[in-house]
Amino acid sequence: MTNTLHQKPGDGWSLDERNPQVIQSWMSVWGWFYQYYFRVQTEGWHHIPSDEQVLIVGSHNGGLVSPDMVMMIYDWFRHFGTQRLVYGLMHRHIWELNPALAKEAVAVGAVRANPKMAIAAFQKGASVLVYPGGAQDVFRPHSQRNQIQFAGRKGFIKLALRQN
């Protein structure tokens, strides 16, 4: 399913550019960072139904090196395999700031952080990952590290209610 907003390959407006072979090629690299560098620990995967879509809402941490989405996607694929569809909503500025990174992110399932793309992903039968706080969340002061900063963004709540 290609979104009507799709203008050119890699721009994040299509669900058709996700590539399981590219995802598989990254798994060992992500796995090393997951286990040895960031030492990620997650739990609760048994609560995610194997035959239903989910909306996973996360909080960014880490400043300029914010591995949250990548580590979550790695964990998703580790638990469910690379064929189970999941898309991560990515901020539009990534395409402007680092086009090469954006192109690679699209191949592993990134799409524009836009309600239309999230809805299209759900209509395709995919799950969606979103970190609605964006830059405001990722760059919050260390003193607020245990507080989530959604910066007034509530679209993910409407999306969840729509899909429920």
BALO-604651 format. One record per residue (C-alpha): residue number from 0; residue in one letter; x, y, z. Coordinates in nm, 2 decimals, decimal comma, padded with zeros to 4 digits. Example, Ala and Ser with C-alpha at 12.3 -4.5 7.8 and 13.67 -1.06 7.14 Angstrom:
! residues 2
(0 'A' (01,23 -00,45 00,78))
(1 'S' (01,37 -00,11 00,71))
! end
This chain:
! residues 164
(0 'M' (00,00 00,00 00,00))
(1 'T' (00,16 00,32 -00,11))
(2 'N' (00,03 00,64 00,06))
(3 'T' (-00,09 00,90 -00,18))
(4 'L' (00,15 01,15 -00,02))
(5 'H' (00,45 00,94 -00,14))
(6 'Q' (00,67 01,16 -00,36))
(7 'K' (01,00 00,98 -00,40))
(8 'P' (01,17 00,66 -00,28))
(9 'G' (01,29 00,68 00,07))
(10 'D' (01,09 00,98 00,18))
(11 'G' (00,90 00,80 00,45))
(12 'W' (00,56 00,83 00,28))
(13 'S' (00,53 00,47 00,18))
(14 'L' (00,49 00,14 00,36))
(15 'D' (00,63 -00,06 00,07))
(16 'E' (01,00 00,02 00,12))
(17 'R' (01,05 -00,20 00,44))
(18 'N' (01,30 -00,47 00,35))
(19 'P' (01,33 -00,78 00,56))
(20 'Q' (01,67 -00,86 00,41))
(21 'V' (01,81 -00,52 00,52))
(22 'I' (01,65 -00,58 00,86))
(23 'Q' (01,82 -00,92 00,89))
(24 'S' (02,15 -00,77 00,79))
(25 'W' (02,14 -00,53 01,08))
(26 'M' (02,03 -00,78 01,35))
(27 'S' (02,38 -00,89 01,46))
(28 'V' (02,50 -00,53 01,49))
(29 'W' (02,19 -00,42 01,68))
(30 'G' (02,22 -00,73 01,90))
(31 'W' (02,58 -00,64 02,00))
(32 'F' (02,47 -00,29 02,10))
(33 'Y' (02,16 -00,43 02,27))
(34 'Q' (02,35 -00,68 02,48))
(35 'Y' (02,70 -00,53 02,54))
(36 'Y' (02,68 -00,15 02,49))
(37 'F' (02,34 -00,03 02,60))
(38 'R' (02,26 -00,35 02,81))
(39 'V' (01,89 -00,32 02,73))
(40 'Q' (01,64 -00,50 02,95))
(41 'T' (01,28 -00,54 02,85))
(42 'E' (00,99 -00,74 02,99))
(43 'G' (00,63 -00,80 02,92))
(44 'W' (00,65 -00,93 02,57))
(45 'H' (00,41 -01,21 02,66))
(46 'H' (00,14 -00,94 02,68))
(47 'I' (00,16 -00,86 02,31))
(48 'P' (-00,09 -01,08 02,12))
(49 'S' (00,07 -01,28 01,84))
(50 'D' (-00,23 -01,22 01,61))
(51 'E' (-00,32 -00,86 01,68))
(52 'Q' (-00,17 -00,52 01,60))
(53 'V' (-00,04 -00,30 01,89))
(54 'L' (00,06 00,06 01,93))
(55 'I' (00,37 00,08 02,14))
(56 'V' (00,43 00,42 02,29))
(57 'G' (00,78 00,49 02,42))
(58 'S' (00,99 00,76 02,58))
(59 'H' (01,32 00,88 02,44))
(60 'N' (01,63 00,89 02,65))
(61 'G' (01,99 00,95 02,56))
(62 'G' (02,03 01,29 02,41))
(63 'L' (02,22 01,29 02,08))
(64 'V' (02,26 00,91 02,10))
(65 'S' (01,90 00,81 02,14))
(66 'P' (01,89 00,43 02,07))
(67 'D' (01,54 00,38 02,20))
(68 'M' (01,35 00,31 01,87))
(69 'V' (01,63 00,10 01,72))
(70 'M' (01,67 -00,11 02,03))
(71 'M' (01,29 -00,16 02,05))
(72 'I' (01,27 -00,26 01,69))
(73 'Y' (01,55 -00,50 01,74))
(74 'D' (01,37 -00,65 02,04))
(75 'W' (01,05 -00,67 01,84))
(76 'F' (01,23 -00,87 01,56))
(77 'R' (01,41 -01,08 01,82))
(78 'H' (01,07 -01,18 01,97))
(79 'F' (00,85 -01,20 01,66))
(80 'G' (01,08 -01,23 01,36))
(81 'T' (01,16 -00,99 01,08))
(82 'Q' (00,85 -01,08 00,88))
(83 'R' (00,60 -00,96 01,14))
(84 'L' (00,52 -00,60 01,03))
(85 'V' (00,60 -00,31 01,26))
(86 'Y' (00,66 00,05 01,16))
(87 'G' (00,83 00,32 01,36))
(88 'L' (00,71 00,68 01,33))
(89 'M' (01,02 00,90 01,27))
(90 'H' (01,04 01,27 01,29))
(91 'R' (01,04 01,46 00,96))
(92 'H' (01,36 01,64 01,04))
(93 'I' (01,57 01,32 01,01))
(94 'W' (01,52 01,33 00,63))
(95 'E' (01,66 01,68 00,63))
(96 'L' (01,94 01,63 00,88))
(97 'N' (02,07 01,29 00,77))
(98 'P' (01,92 01,16 00,44))
(99 'A' (02,15 00,85 00,44))
(100 'L' (02,03 00,75 00,79))
(101 'A' (01,67 00,82 00,69))
(102 'K' (01,70 00,60 00,38))
(103 'E' (01,84 00,31 00,59))
(104 'A' (01,57 00,37 00,85))
(105 'V' (01,30 00,34 00,59))
(106 'A' (01,44 00,00 00,48))
(107 'V' (01,40 -00,12 00,84))
(108 'G' (01,05 00,01 00,88))
(109 'A' (01,06 00,39 00,95))
(110 'V' (00,78 00,61 00,82))
(111 'R' (00,70 00,97 00,87))
(112 'A' (00,56 01,06 01,21))
(113 'N' (00,22 01,15 01,07))
(114 'P' (-00,13 01,01 01,17))
(115 'K' (-00,20 00,91 00,81))
(116 'M' (00,10 00,68 00,81))
(117 'A' (00,01 00,52 01,14))
(118 'I' (-00,34 00,46 01,02))
(119 'A' (-00,21 00,32 00,69))
(120 'A' (00,02 00,09 00,88))
(121 'F' (-00,27 -00,04 01,09))
(122 'Q' (-00,48 -00,09 00,78))
(123 'K' (-00,20 -00,30 00,64))
(124 'G' (-00,21 -00,52 00,95))
(125 'A' (00,11 -00,38 01,10))
(126 'S' (00,19 -00,27 01,45))
(127 'V' (00,33 00,08 01,52))
(128 'L' (00,60 00,22 01,74))
(129 'V' (00,58 00,59 01,84))
(130 'Y' (00,79 00,81 02,07))
(131 'P' (00,56 01,12 02,08))
(132 'G' (00,79 01,34 02,29))
(133 'G' (01,04 01,38 02,02))
(134 'A' (01,32 01,63 02,07))
(135 'Q' (01,16 01,77 02,38))
(136 'D' (01,17 01,42 02,54))
(137 'V' (01,51 01,32 02,43))
(138 'F' (01,68 01,65 02,54))
(139 'R' (01,50 01,69 02,88))
(140 'P' (01,74 01,77 03,17))
(141 'H' (01,89 01,48 03,36))
(142 'S' (01,69 01,59 03,67))
(143 'Q' (01,38 01,50 03,47))
(144 'R' (01,50 01,16 03,35))
(145 'N' (01,22 00,98 03,52))
(146 'Q' (00,95 01,20 03,36))
(147 'I' (00,81 01,15 03,02))
(148 'Q' (00,78 01,47 02,81))
(149 'F' (00,51 01,43 02,55))
(150 'A' (00,53 01,81 02,47))
(151 'G' (00,15 01,83 02,45))
(152 'R' (00,13 01,56 02,18))
(153 'K' (-00,18 01,35 02,22))
(154 'G' (-00,24 01,21 01,87))
(155 'F' (-00,12 00,87 01,98))
(156 'I' (-00,41 00,85 02,22))
(157 'K' (-00,66 00,93 01,95))
(158 'L' (-00,49 00,67 01,73))
(159 'A' (-00,51 00,40 02,00))
(160 'L' (-00,88 00,48 02,06))
(161 'R' (-00,95 00,47 01,69))
(162 'Q' (-00,79 00,12 01,66))
(163 'N' (-00,95 -00,02 01,97))
! end
